Amino acid sequence: MRSIWNGAISFGLVSIPIKLMNATESHSISFRQIHLDDGGRIRYRKVCELEDTEVETSEIGKAYEEADGTLIPITDEDLAALPLPTARTIEIVAFVPADRIDPLQMDTAYYLSANGVPATKPYVLLREALKRSNKVAVAKFALRGRERLGMLRVVDDVIAMHGLLWPDEIRATDDVAPDDGVTVRDKELDLADALMDTLGGVDLDTLHDDYREAVEELITAKAEGHEAPAAPAEKDGGKVLDLMAALEKSVSAAKQSRGADGEGDGDAEVHPLPAGRSGSRRSARTAPKEVGGKKSTSTSKKTTAKKTAAKTATKTAAKKTPARKSTTKSTTKTAAKTSTGSSAKSSGSSTGSRTAAKKTAAAKKTSAKKTTAARKKASA
């Protein structure tokens, strides 16, 4: 890195010689102005108004213009002779917590490097003191013709300095804030919190300038004689008519996006099934999957036949059980009344059992009728 300023850090009675270097660099693409008719380059020339002639940079100085237009020349020697302790010194005036510095004040960032071997020990001392205290140093320094305010902090193993705007250079926010009549509901805040939690954090090292890359692709295409890359489809912006709907949609989209990236491994939400739909879902799960027309028909027929056969067998078994019981009773009664009980004993088949059951039922009905008639006569 190229040094842009040499001086010293004044730390109480300790003086630390340092070099000042830019900590940042711009990667933005710059354009030249051209004449649209013929593509010629447009240049700005420095011309003296009194002589109407172009002058070189070495012939140009600086001056202060008063209200009436009078110019007062100021030389570099005049500025260097100013009685300022910060002319070549970064003078530390206080150590404060980092949160005391308003980010709005932060300006250009610089790296401070120890200038020479003797400066190494006090440089490391100041660096370690800043680390251990968890504070930043507020300093004053002079650079490029004016005194500035700065903040010193540790970045890795280097002391960095951020140029700070003076407090009176920060504009008030009175004319920028929205009207006080707007009310935000708690539910809207809850959705906003949910959206913030869903989006989560980001690795700043993965962010890059998409606009610069698009401009580079455009320049490359034109240089090679190709067509310019097509512009992406614009997202549906428009006005937000329903804030709640927009928040809910944003939360849902963020969850789906993070789920697709493999980062949305949270607890799944369980929603109960509506009444009257569980049966249809179960039947849909248990229904056989159709592969072909003929195969599915034959399969369904076989299944139906099996079910019918099972039901018939169950009914037959149920009928046989009481029939066998009644057959046993009727066989015992028949054996006691008649001498020819061999036919009743040999009726072990299903046909004999059913016949014996019918005869027993007929005998019961006849005896019941006789008993009823006898009772009527007795009562008469």
TIMARVEX-381567 format. One record per residue (C-alpha): residue in three letters; z, y, x; residue number from 1. Coordinates in nm, 3 decimals, decimal comma. Example, Ala and Ser with C-alpha at 12.3 -4.5 7.8 and 13.67 -1.06 7.14 Angstrom:
<sites>
+-----+---------+---------+---------+-----+
|   r |       Z |       Y |       X |   k |
+-----+---------+---------+---------+-----+
| ALA |   0,780 |  -0,450 |   1,230 |   1 |
| SER |   0,714 |  -0,106 |   1,367 |   2 |
+-----+---------+---------+---------+-----+
</sites>
This chain:
<sites>
+-----+---------+---------+---------+-----+
|   r |       Z |       Y |       X |   k |
+-----+---------+---------+---------+-----+
| MET |   0,000 |   0,000 |   0,000 |   1 |
| ARG |  -0,074 |   0,351 |   0,117 |   2 |
| SER |   0,215 |   0,592 |   0,152 |   3 |
| ILE |   0,175 |   0,914 |  -0,050 |   4 |
| TRP |   0,498 |   1,087 |   0,055 |   5 |
| ASN |   0,750 |   1,059 |   0,338 |   6 |
| GLY |   1,108 |   1,171 |   0,309 |   7 |
| ALA |   1,463 |   1,041 |   0,284 |   8 |
| ILE |   1,713 |   0,926 |   0,023 |   9 |
| SER |   2,031 |   1,135 |   0,038 |  10 |
| PHE |   2,321 |   0,903 |  -0,053 |  11 |
| GLY |   2,637 |   1,107 |   0,006 |  12 |
| LEU |   2,650 |   1,151 |   0,383 |  13 |
| VAL |   2,404 |   0,864 |   0,429 |  14 |
| SER |   2,037 |   0,947 |   0,484 |  15 |
| ILE |   1,778 |   0,672 |   0,440 |  16 |
| PRO |   1,425 |   0,747 |   0,568 |  17 |
| ILE |   1,172 |   0,611 |   0,319 |  18 |
| LYS |   0,804 |   0,599 |   0,230 |  19 |
| LEU |   0,688 |   0,661 |  -0,125 |  20 |
| MET |   0,408 |   0,446 |  -0,269 |  21 |
| ASN |   0,259 |   0,412 |  -0,616 |  22 |
| ALA |   0,401 |   0,108 |  -0,793 |  23 |
| THR |   0,124 |   0,091 |  -1,053 |  24 |
| GLU |  -0,253 |   0,102 |  -1,057 |  25 |
| SER |  -0,505 |   0,165 |  -1,329 |  26 |
| HIS |  -0,769 |  -0,096 |  -1,413 |  27 |
| SER |  -0,942 |   0,112 |  -1,677 |  28 |
| ILE |  -1,321 |   0,148 |  -1,651 |  29 |
| SER |  -1,443 |   0,499 |  -1,589 |  30 |
| PHE |  -1,780 |   0,634 |  -1,705 |  31 |
| ARG |  -2,012 |   0,902 |  -1,569 |  32 |
| GLN |  -2,174 |   1,168 |  -1,779 |  33 |
| ILE |  -2,555 |   1,154 |  -1,796 |  34 |
| HIS |  -2,837 |   1,355 |  -1,948 |  35 |
| LEU |  -2,954 |   1,165 |  -2,258 |  36 |
| ASP |  -3,317 |   1,275 |  -2,221 |  37 |
| ASP |  -3,382 |   1,140 |  -1,873 |  38 |
| GLY |  -3,057 |   0,963 |  -1,770 |  39 |
| GLY |  -2,985 |   1,211 |  -1,492 |  40 |
| ARG |  -2,626 |   1,239 |  -1,365 |  41 |
| ILE |  -2,425 |   1,538 |  -1,486 |  42 |
| ARG |  -2,212 |   1,688 |  -1,208 |  43 |
| TYR |  -1,954 |   1,964 |  -1,202 |  44 |
| ARG |  -1,979 |   2,210 |  -0,920 |  45 |
| LYS |  -1,709 |   2,452 |  -0,811 |  46 |
| VAL |  -1,854 |   2,799 |  -0,816 |  47 |
| CYS |  -1,696 |   3,129 |  -0,717 |  48 |
| GLU |  -1,722 |   3,374 |  -1,007 |  49 |
| LEU |  -1,753 |   3,679 |  -0,779 |  50 |
| GLU |  -2,027 |   3,545 |  -0,553 |  51 |
| ASP |  -2,183 |   3,295 |  -0,804 |  52 |
| THR |  -2,210 |   3,044 |  -0,523 |  53 |
| GLU |  -2,084 |   2,688 |  -0,485 |  54 |
| VAL |  -1,785 |   2,649 |  -0,250 |  55 |
| GLU |  -1,644 |   2,353 |  -0,055 |  56 |
| THR |  -1,305 |   2,196 |  -0,120 |  57 |
| SER |  -1,171 |   2,322 |   0,212 |  58 |
| GLU |  -1,231 |   2,679 |   0,094 |  59 |
| ILE |  -1,030 |   2,638 |  -0,225 |  60 |
| GLY |  -0,662 |   2,738 |  -0,252 |  61 |
| LYS |  -0,419 |   2,791 |  -0,541 |  62 |
| ALA |  -0,290 |   3,096 |  -0,724 |  63 |
| TYR |  -0,072 |   3,185 |  -1,020 |  64 |
| GLU |  -0,239 |   3,370 |  -1,306 |  65 |
| GLU |  -0,031 |   3,630 |  -1,485 |  66 |
| ALA |  -0,071 |   3,731 |  -1,848 |  67 |
| ASP |  -0,307 |   4,014 |  -1,766 |  68 |
| GLY |  -0,534 |   3,789 |  -1,561 |  69 |
| THR |  -0,404 |   3,896 |  -1,220 |  70 |
| LEU |  -0,412 |   3,609 |  -0,966 |  71 |
| ILE |  -0,127 |   3,577 |  -0,716 |  72 |
| PRO |  -0,224 |   3,351 |  -0,421 |  73 |
| ILE |   0,030 |   3,080 |  -0,328 |  74 |
| THR |  -0,016 |   2,883 |  -0,007 |  75 |
| ASP |   0,118 |   2,542 |   0,093 |  76 |
| GLU |   0,327 |   2,716 |   0,359 |  77 |
| ASP |   0,491 |   2,930 |   0,091 |  78 |
| LEU |   0,588 |   2,619 |  -0,105 |  79 |
| ALA |   0,711 |   2,433 |   0,202 |  80 |
| ALA |   0,937 |   2,725 |   0,294 |  81 |
| LEU |   1,120 |   2,722 |  -0,038 |  82 |
| PRO |   1,500 |   2,681 |   0,002 |  83 |
| LEU |   1,513 |   2,350 |  -0,184 |  84 |
| PRO |   1,724 |   2,058 |  -0,061 |  85 |
| THR |   1,480 |   1,824 |  -0,238 |  86 |
| ALA |   1,171 |   1,944 |  -0,052 |  87 |
| ARG |   1,167 |   1,624 |   0,156 |  88 |
| THR |   1,468 |   1,448 |   0,013 |  89 |
| ILE |   1,540 |   1,228 |  -0,285 |  90 |
| GLU |   1,889 |   1,356 |  -0,362 |  91 |
| ILE |   2,103 |   1,116 |  -0,570 |  92 |
| VAL |   2,321 |   1,317 |  -0,809 |  93 |
| ALA |   2,485 |   1,041 |  -1,020 |  94 |
| PHE |   2,507 |   0,670 |  -1,101 |  95 |
| VAL |   2,490 |   0,585 |  -1,472 |  96 |
| PRO |   2,434 |   0,275 |  -1,691 |  97 |
| ALA |   2,067 |   0,199 |  -1,745 |  98 |
| ASP |   2,093 |   0,243 |  -2,124 |  99 |
| ARG |   2,182 |   0,609 |  -2,070 | 100 |
| ILE |   1,820 |   0,676 |  -1,975 | 101 |
| ASP |   1,591 |   0,741 |  -2,270 | 102 |
| PRO |   1,264 |   0,544 |  -2,223 | 103 |
| LEU |   1,080 |   0,852 |  -2,352 | 104 |
| GLN |   1,169 |   1,025 |  -2,025 | 105 |
| MET |   1,011 |   0,762 |  -1,801 | 106 |
| ASP |   0,696 |   0,865 |  -1,618 | 107 |
| THR |   0,515 |   0,734 |  -1,309 | 108 |
| ALA |   0,676 |   0,450 |  -1,112 | 109 |
| TYR |   0,702 |   0,437 |  -0,732 | 110 |
| TYR |   0,820 |   0,188 |  -0,471 | 111 |
| LEU |   1,052 |   0,311 |  -0,196 | 112 |
| SER |   1,014 |   0,139 |   0,141 | 113 |
| ALA |   1,245 |   0,171 |   0,439 | 114 |
| ASN |   1,072 |   0,384 |   0,702 | 115 |
| GLY |   1,155 |   0,221 |   1,033 | 116 |
| VAL |   1,413 |  -0,025 |   1,163 | 117 |
| PRO |   1,712 |   0,219 |   1,160 | 118 |
| ALA |   1,657 |   0,272 |   0,786 | 119 |
| THR |   1,684 |  -0,100 |   0,701 | 120 |
| LYS |   2,065 |  -0,129 |   0,699 | 121 |
| PRO |   2,139 |   0,174 |   0,474 | 122 |
| TYR |   1,843 |   0,077 |   0,251 | 123 |
| VAL |   1,987 |  -0,272 |   0,193 | 124 |
| LEU |   2,332 |  -0,122 |   0,140 | 125 |
| LEU |   2,206 |   0,105 |  -0,141 | 126 |
| ARG |   2,004 |  -0,181 |  -0,294 | 127 |
| GLU |   2,300 |  -0,421 |  -0,303 | 128 |
| ALA |   2,532 |  -0,150 |  -0,437 | 129 |
| LEU |   2,291 |  -0,086 |  -0,726 | 130 |
| LYS |   2,270 |  -0,459 |  -0,797 | 131 |
| ARG |   2,645 |  -0,514 |  -0,803 | 132 |
| SER |   2,723 |  -0,209 |  -1,013 | 133 |
| ASN |   2,453 |  -0,280 |  -1,275 | 134 |
| LYS |   2,381 |   0,092 |  -1,272 | 135 |
| VAL |   2,086 |   0,315 |  -1,189 | 136 |
| ALA |   2,082 |   0,625 |  -0,972 | 137 |
| VAL |   1,970 |   0,960 |  -1,110 | 138 |
| ALA |   1,805 |   1,173 |  -0,842 | 139 |
| LYS |   1,609 |   1,494 |  -0,789 | 140 |
| PHE |   1,304 |   1,519 |  -0,567 | 141 |
| ALA |   1,008 |   1,749 |  -0,505 | 142 |
| LEU |   0,653 |   1,614 |  -0,522 | 143 |
| ARG |   0,311 |   1,775 |  -0,567 | 144 |
| GLY |   0,431 |   2,129 |  -0,597 | 145 |
| ARG |   0,729 |   2,090 |  -0,828 | 146 |
| GLU |   1,079 |   1,946 |  -0,846 | 147 |
| ARG |   1,117 |   1,633 |  -1,052 | 148 |
| LEU |   1,386 |   1,407 |  -1,193 | 149 |
| GLY |   1,392 |   1,040 |  -1,098 | 150 |
| MET |   1,573 |   0,713 |  -1,167 | 151 |
| LEU |   1,630 |   0,457 |  -0,891 | 152 |
| ARG |   1,672 |   0,090 |  -0,977 | 153 |
| VAL |   1,623 |  -0,248 |  -0,809 | 154 |
| VAL |   1,305 |  -0,452 |  -0,870 | 155 |
| ASP |   1,324 |  -0,789 |  -0,693 | 156 |
| ASP |   1,433 |  -0,684 |  -0,341 | 157 |
| VAL |   1,284 |  -0,335 |  -0,353 | 158 |
| ILE |   1,425 |  -0,002 |  -0,468 | 159 |
| ALA |   1,190 |   0,146 |  -0,727 | 160 |
| MET |   1,193 |   0,501 |  -0,856 | 161 |
| HIS |   1,071 |   0,613 |  -1,199 | 162 |
| GLY |   0,977 |   0,974 |  -1,236 | 163 |
| LEU |   1,162 |   1,121 |  -1,534 | 164 |
| LEU |   1,066 |   1,408 |  -1,756 | 165 |
| TRP |   1,320 |   1,682 |  -1,785 | 166 |
| PRO |   1,519 |   1,671 |  -2,110 | 167 |
| ASP |   1,359 |   1,993 |  -2,234 | 168 |
| GLU |   1,015 |   1,832 |  -2,194 | 169 |
| ILE |   1,088 |   1,579 |  -2,471 | 170 |
| ARG |   0,976 |   1,709 |  -2,808 | 171 |
| ALA |   1,204 |   1,689 |  -3,111 | 172 |
| THR |   1,129 |   1,434 |  -3,383 | 173 |
| ASP |   1,215 |   1,655 |  -3,682 | 174 |
| ASP |   0,853 |   1,709 |  -3,785 | 175 |
| VAL |   0,752 |   1,347 |  -3,731 | 176 |
| ALA |   1,011 |   1,149 |  -3,929 | 177 |
| PRO |   0,911 |   1,033 |  -4,282 | 178 |
| ASP |   1,069 |   1,166 |  -4,600 | 179 |
| ASP |   1,428 |   1,067 |  -4,670 | 180 |
| GLY |   1,348 |   0,965 |  -5,029 | 181 |
| VAL |   1,220 |   0,618 |  -4,933 | 182 |
| THR |   1,462 |   0,329 |  -5,002 | 183 |
| VAL |   1,430 |  -0,012 |  -4,838 | 184 |
| ARG |   1,578 |  -0,308 |  -5,026 | 185 |
| ASP |   1,789 |  -0,577 |  -4,861 | 186 |
| LYS |   1,535 |  -0,845 |  -4,956 | 187 |
| GLU |   1,261 |  -0,652 |  -4,776 | 188 |
| LEU |   1,482 |  -0,625 |  -4,468 | 189 |
| ASP |   1,551 |  -1,001 |  -4,485 | 190 |
| LEU |   1,177 |  -1,074 |  -4,490 | 191 |
| ALA |   1,122 |  -0,834 |  -4,200 | 192 |
| ASP |   1,396 |  -1,013 |  -4,004 | 193 |
| ALA |   1,237 |  -1,348 |  -4,086 | 194 |
| LEU |   0,901 |  -1,223 |  -3,962 | 195 |
| MET |   1,058 |  -1,098 |  -3,639 | 196 |
| ASP |   1,235 |  -1,432 |  -3,583 | 197 |
| THR |   0,916 |  -1,627 |  -3,657 | 198 |
| LEU |   0,704 |  -1,425 |  -3,415 | 199 |
| GLY |   0,972 |  -1,472 |  -3,149 | 200 |
| GLY |   0,932 |  -1,354 |  -2,791 | 201 |
| VAL |   0,635 |  -1,325 |  -2,560 | 202 |
| ASP |   0,572 |  -1,370 |  -2,190 | 203 |
| LEU |   0,451 |  -1,027 |  -2,083 | 204 |
| ASP |   0,263 |  -1,181 |  -1,790 | 205 |
| THR |   0,026 |  -1,350 |  -2,036 | 206 |
| LEU |  -0,084 |  -1,021 |  -2,196 | 207 |
| HIS |  -0,405 |  -0,859 |  -2,075 | 208 |
| ASP |  -0,647 |  -0,581 |  -2,160 | 209 |
| ASP |  -0,895 |  -0,725 |  -2,412 | 210 |
| TYR |  -1,078 |  -0,393 |  -2,442 | 211 |
| ARG |  -1,149 |  -0,373 |  -2,069 | 212 |
| GLU |  -1,280 |  -0,731 |  -2,068 | 213 |
| ALA |  -1,508 |  -0,653 |  -2,361 | 214 |
| VAL |  -1,643 |  -0,344 |  -2,181 | 215 |
| GLU |  -1,709 |  -0,551 |  -1,867 | 216 |
| GLU |  -1,901 |  -0,810 |  -2,072 | 217 |
| LEU |  -2,104 |  -0,530 |  -2,231 | 218 |
| ILE |  -2,192 |  -0,380 |  -1,890 | 219 |
| THR |  -2,287 |  -0,723 |  -1,749 | 220 |
| ALA |  -2,510 |  -0,800 |  -2,048 | 221 |
| LYS |  -2,692 |  -0,467 |  -2,025 | 222 |
| ALA |  -2,733 |  -0,499 |  -1,646 | 223 |
| GLU |  -2,895 |  -0,843 |  -1,689 | 224 |
| GLY |  -3,114 |  -0,730 |  -1,976 | 225 |
| HIS |  -2,936 |  -0,936 |  -2,242 | 226 |
| GLU |  -2,828 |  -0,829 |  -2,586 | 227 |
| ALA |  -2,486 |  -0,676 |  -2,624 | 228 |
| PRO |  -2,214 |  -0,919 |  -2,746 | 229 |
| ALA |  -2,172 |  -0,918 |  -3,122 | 230 |
| ALA |  -1,869 |  -0,738 |  -3,256 | 231 |
| PRO |  -1,604 |  -0,967 |  -3,415 | 232 |
| ALA |  -1,561 |  -0,958 |  -3,789 | 233 |
| GLU |  -1,317 |  -0,692 |  -3,896 | 234 |
| LYS |  -0,991 |  -0,811 |  -4,044 | 235 |
| ASP |  -0,915 |  -0,725 |  -4,400 | 236 |
| GLY |  -0,700 |  -0,419 |  -4,347 | 237 |
| GLY |  -0,682 |  -0,193 |  -4,649 | 238 |
| LYS |  -0,380 |  -0,037 |  -4,805 | 239 |
| VAL |  -0,059 |  -0,228 |  -4,854 | 240 |
| LEU |  -0,011 |  -0,228 |  -5,228 | 241 |
| ASP |   0,280 |  -0,474 |  -5,244 | 242 |
| LEU |   0,515 |  -0,462 |  -4,944 | 243 |
| MET |   0,701 |  -0,779 |  -5,044 | 244 |
| ALA |   0,379 |  -0,978 |  -5,085 | 245 |
| ALA |   0,252 |  -0,852 |  -4,749 | 246 |
| LEU |   0,578 |  -0,950 |  -4,576 | 247 |
| GLU |   0,582 |  -1,296 |  -4,734 | 248 |
| LYS |   0,220 |  -1,353 |  -4,640 | 249 |
| SER |   0,288 |  -1,239 |  -4,284 | 250 |
| VAL |   0,587 |  -1,475 |  -4,249 | 251 |
| SER |   0,381 |  -1,768 |  -4,383 | 252 |
| ALA |   0,089 |  -1,691 |  -4,150 | 253 |
| ALA |   0,322 |  -1,657 |  -3,851 | 254 |
| LYS |   0,488 |  -1,992 |  -3,927 | 255 |
| GLN |   0,150 |  -2,166 |  -3,957 | 256 |
| SER |   0,029 |  -2,008 |  -3,634 | 257 |
| ARG |   0,337 |  -2,109 |  -3,437 | 258 |
| GLY |   0,325 |  -2,457 |  -3,591 | 259 |
| ALA |  -0,034 |  -2,498 |  -3,468 | 260 |
| ASP |   0,075 |  -2,391 |  -3,119 | 261 |
| GLY |   0,350 |  -2,650 |  -3,115 | 262 |
| GLU |   0,626 |  -2,390 |  -3,116 | 263 |
| GLY |   0,734 |  -2,409 |  -3,476 | 264 |
| ASP |   0,964 |  -2,710 |  -3,450 | 265 |
| GLY |   1,223 |  -2,596 |  -3,702 | 266 |
| ASP |   1,398 |  -2,763 |  -3,991 | 267 |
| ALA |   1,161 |  -2,853 |  -4,272 | 268 |
| GLU |   1,228 |  -2,708 |  -4,614 | 269 |
| VAL |   1,289 |  -2,964 |  -4,891 | 270 |
| HIS |   1,157 |  -2,868 |  -5,233 | 271 |
| PRO |   1,258 |  -3,078 |  -5,541 | 272 |
| LEU |   0,976 |  -3,224 |  -5,748 | 273 |
| PRO |   0,915 |  -3,066 |  -6,089 | 274 |
| ALA |   1,022 |  -3,271 |  -6,393 | 275 |
| GLY |   0,759 |  -3,506 |  -6,535 | 276 |
| ARG |   0,560 |  -3,533 |  -6,214 | 277 |
| SER |   0,756 |  -3,791 |  -6,017 | 278 |
| GLY |   0,614 |  -4,080 |  -6,217 | 279 |
| SER |   0,259 |  -3,973 |  -6,163 | 280 |
| ARG |   0,320 |  -3,933 |  -5,790 | 281 |
| ARG |   0,478 |  -4,278 |  -5,765 | 282 |
| SER |   0,191 |  -4,438 |  -5,957 | 283 |
| ALA |  -0,052 |  -4,256 |  -5,733 | 284 |
| ARG |   0,122 |  -4,402 |  -5,428 | 285 |
| THR |   0,134 |  -4,759 |  -5,565 | 286 |
| ALA |  -0,220 |  -4,762 |  -5,707 | 287 |
| PRO |  -0,454 |  -4,990 |  -5,509 | 288 |
| LYS |  -0,702 |  -4,811 |  -5,290 | 289 |
| GLU |  -1,057 |  -4,856 |  -5,410 | 290 |
| VAL |  -1,301 |  -4,975 |  -5,145 | 291 |
| GLY |  -1,601 |  -5,081 |  -5,350 | 292 |
| GLY |  -1,683 |  -5,113 |  -5,720 | 293 |
| LYS |  -1,706 |  -5,494 |  -5,737 | 294 |
| LYS |  -1,419 |  -5,566 |  -5,502 | 295 |
| SER |  -1,181 |  -5,333 |  -5,678 | 296 |
| THR |  -1,273 |  -5,484 |  -6,020 | 297 |
| SER |  -1,217 |  -5,842 |  -5,907 | 298 |
| THR |  -0,893 |  -5,746 |  -5,740 | 299 |
| SER |  -0,766 |  -5,573 |  -6,052 | 300 |
| LYS |  -0,867 |  -5,875 |  -6,266 | 301 |
| LYS |  -0,686 |  -6,116 |  -6,036 | 302 |
| THR |  -0,380 |  -5,895 |  -6,036 | 303 |
| THR |  -0,385 |  -5,874 |  -6,419 | 304 |
| ALA |  -0,427 |  -6,250 |  -6,451 | 305 |
| LYS |  -0,133 |  -6,314 |  -6,220 | 306 |
| LYS |   0,086 |  -6,073 |  -6,414 | 307 |
| THR |  -0,015 |  -6,237 |  -6,750 | 308 |
| ALA |   0,054 |  -6,583 |  -6,617 | 309 |
| ALA |   0,394 |  -6,477 |  -6,490 | 310 |
| LYS |   0,485 |  -6,322 |  -6,826 | 311 |
| THR |   0,368 |  -6,637 |  -7,017 | 312 |
| ALA |   0,569 |  -6,862 |  -6,788 | 313 |
| THR |   0,877 |  -6,649 |  -6,840 | 314 |
| LYS |   0,839 |  -6,657 |  -7,222 | 315 |
| THR |   0,775 |  -7,033 |  -7,223 | 316 |
| ALA |   1,085 |  -7,094 |  -7,012 | 317 |
| ALA |   1,287 |  -6,875 |  -7,246 | 318 |
| LYS |   1,164 |  -7,071 |  -7,549 | 319 |
| LYS |   1,218 |  -7,409 |  -7,387 | 320 |
| THR |   1,582 |  -7,340 |  -7,311 | 321 |
| PRO |   1,704 |  -7,301 |  -7,675 | 322 |
| ALA |   1,457 |  -7,567 |  -7,788 | 323 |
| ARG |   1,609 |  -7,820 |  -7,549 | 324 |
| LYS |   1,959 |  -7,731 |  -7,668 | 325 |
| SER |   1,860 |  -7,769 |  -8,035 | 326 |
| THR |   1,678 |  -8,096 |  -7,954 | 327 |
| THR |   1,995 |  -8,240 |  -7,802 | 328 |
| LYS |   2,197 |  -8,149 |  -8,111 | 329 |
| SER |   1,935 |  -8,282 |  -8,353 | 330 |
| THR |   1,899 |  -8,602 |  -8,152 | 331 |
| THR |   2,273 |  -8,663 |  -8,172 | 332 |
| LYS |   2,278 |  -8,599 |  -8,548 | 333 |
| THR |   1,968 |  -8,813 |  -8,610 | 334 |
| ALA |   2,113 |  -9,102 |  -8,404 | 335 |
| ALA |   2,429 |  -9,095 |  -8,616 | 336 |
| LYS |   2,239 |  -9,096 |  -8,950 | 337 |
| THR |   1,948 |  -9,330 |  -8,877 | 338 |
| SER |   1,922 |  -9,658 |  -8,696 | 339 |
| THR |   1,579 |  -9,587 |  -8,555 | 340 |
| GLY |   1,685 |  -9,333 |  -8,284 | 341 |
| SER |   1,448 |  -9,466 |  -8,027 | 342 |
| SER |   1,177 |  -9,220 |  -8,126 | 343 |
| ALA |   1,415 |  -8,923 |  -8,095 | 344 |
| LYS |   1,541 |  -9,039 |  -7,755 | 345 |
| SER |   1,191 |  -9,088 |  -7,620 | 346 |
| SER |   1,076 |  -8,740 |  -7,722 | 347 |
| GLY |   1,123 |  -8,587 |  -7,379 | 348 |
| SER |   0,792 |  -8,413 |  -7,396 | 349 |
| SER |   0,752 |  -8,060 |  -7,516 | 350 |
| THR |   0,578 |  -8,173 |  -7,840 | 351 |
| GLY |   0,867 |  -8,398 |  -7,944 | 352 |
| SER |   1,120 |  -8,130 |  -7,872 | 353 |
| ARG |   0,936 |  -7,876 |  -8,088 | 354 |
| THR |   0,906 |  -8,137 |  -8,378 | 355 |
| ALA |   1,275 |  -8,222 |  -8,362 | 356 |
| ALA |   1,363 |  -7,853 |  -8,360 | 357 |
| LYS |   1,151 |  -7,797 |  -8,673 | 358 |
| LYS |   1,312 |  -8,092 |  -8,856 | 359 |
| THR |   1,660 |  -7,970 |  -8,766 | 360 |
| ALA |   1,582 |  -7,624 |  -8,892 | 361 |
| ALA |   1,444 |  -7,769 |  -9,222 | 362 |
| ALA |   1,757 |  -7,984 |  -9,266 | 363 |
| LYS |   1,981 |  -7,682 |  -9,213 | 364 |
| LYS |   1,788 |  -7,479 |  -9,470 | 365 |
| THR |   1,811 |  -7,770 |  -9,728 | 366 |
| SER |   2,185 |  -7,815 |  -9,678 | 367 |
| ALA |   2,236 |  -7,440 |  -9,707 | 368 |
| LYS |   2,047 |  -7,433 | -10,038 | 369 |
| LYS |   2,254 |  -7,725 | -10,175 | 370 |
| THR |   2,579 |  -7,559 | -10,075 | 371 |
| THR |   2,477 |  -7,235 | -10,242 | 372 |
| ALA |   2,383 |  -7,417 | -10,567 | 373 |
| ALA |   2,714 |  -7,605 | -10,568 | 374 |
| ARG |   2,909 |  -7,282 | -10,532 | 375 |
| LYS |   2,720 |  -7,121 | -10,821 | 376 |
| LYS |   2,796 |  -7,419 | -11,050 | 377 |
| ALA |   3,165 |  -7,412 | -10,952 | 378 |
| SER |   3,196 |  -7,045 | -11,021 | 379 |
| ALA |   3,019 |  -7,090 | -11,358 | 380 |
+-----+---------+---------+---------+-----+
</sites>
